[in-house]
Amino acid sequence: MVFPQHRISPEAYLRSELLADIKHQLIDGKPHRMPDVSSNHNLIAGNIACELKQQLKGTPCRTLISDMKLRVADDFFYPDVMVVCNEDNVDPYYKIAPTIIIEVLSKTTRKFDQTAKRLRCQNIPSLQEYVLIEQDKGEIQLFSRAHNWQSFYYYLGDRISFASLGISIAVEDIYERVDNEDVLSFLQQKQQEALQSAS
């Protein structure tokens, strides 16, 4: 299945995406192939999705991963992780009312995720927090509607608080088994501290 290069309608995109071998996002009417992801990217998305799913068990909130589309006006994205707490059954193939959107940054998507995509998503009435996670260093940026979309930074050793859900997650758990210099340095420091306290 090959997407046309000209602008297409949301309806044409949805029909084509069902038949496509490779996922595409629809931005300003034009389909864009989803980029490949690294193992670090995959691990981070999986780690935070698992933590969220575990802590939200028994609540109305559902944790959805990157195969589920998000519709924002006539644009369609594949967020790495979404949490949806409201009834959102408009269509089985996309959501329109997430509470939280989480993106793992990569070189090819960083600029768009941090700027144009974030600003479009902030117009979603239900959205409370928009989260950007670095994969090459231990840094997480959270934008909060409750604070007029001010951003807050979290690092290894911190706990990131999701006020809209009433939960928090250790940044260390989000980066579990991720291979980057910050994680390696953090684990070495923890090991040294454990040895010192044991001696």
Secondary structure, DSSP 8 states (H G I E B T S, - for coil): ----SS---HHHHHHHHHH-SS-EEEETTEEEE-----HHHHHHHHHHHHHHHHHTTTSS-EEEETTSEEEETTEEE--SEEEE-S---SBTTEES--SEEEEEE-TTTHHHHHTHHHHHHTT-TT--EEEEEESSSSEEEEEEGGGTTEEEEEETT-EEEETTTTEEEEHHHHTTT--SHHHHHHHHHHHHHHHHHH-
